Amino acid sequence: MVKMVNLLVRKAAMPHDEFERYLEETHAPIASELPGLERYVTSIPRDASRAAYDAIAELYFEDSAAMKAAFDSEVGQRVQADAAEFLDQEAGETLVVDETVRVDR
């Protein structure tokens, strides 16, 4: 299992509440359709004024090939185009990691 962690930063002109609504109502439904996506989680800070990032998105795939195929797909292209509409892509970071679960109660 490979996980992509996106540390999301909204465009400066977009208020945080509008960002949250856009992420939940517009972007997440598109991203949910990525082929080969096994799990998709978004997290929004409880106090956005104290956070360096506006949200975190975690996308899980079977392996790196499945992740690449997802973003090379038509849906993947739509996801990336939509992200450019509301995210400051230069400010956020993306990590591709192998997850190790230490506790799962």
C-alpha positions, -999 to +999 in steps of 0.1 A: +000+000+000+013+034-009-002+067+005+000+101-011-003+129+016-011+163+002-007+193+026-032+217+011-030+255+010-059+275-004-054+304-028-049+336-009-081+352-023-103+323-011-118+326+024-112+295+045-149+286+049-153+288+011-122+266+007-137+240+031-170+240+011-153+237-022-131+208-010-160+189+004-187+196-023-167+200-055-131+186-053-136+155-031-164+140-053-141+142-083-111+128-065-132+100-051-136+087-086-099+081-092-094+046-106-076+023-082-082+046-052-085+024-022-090+049+006-094+087+006-093+108+037-095+146+042-087+164+074-093+201+082-077+218+112-101+227+140-084+261+143-073+271+108-058+304+121-031+284+139-023+259+112+003+261+084-020+242+061-057+245+053-063+207+050-046+174+045-057+149+019-045+112+021-050+090-010-042+053-007-033+030-037-022-006-040+012+005-053+031+032-072+019+019-106-017+022-095-012+057-083+005+067-115-023+052-136-049+070-115-033+104-121-026+096-158-063+088-163-090+112-175-103+115-140-068+122-127-064+150-152-097+165-140-086+162-104-053+180-112-071+207-132-096+213-104-069+215-078-054+243-097-086+262-094-086+265-056-051+255-043-019+273-041+001+244-054+034+260-049+028+265-012+015+230-003+036+198-002+031+163-014+046+132+002+044+097-011+049+073+018+047+037+028+025+037+059+032+016+090+003+013+114+016+012+150-017+010+168-051+002+153-077-002+181 
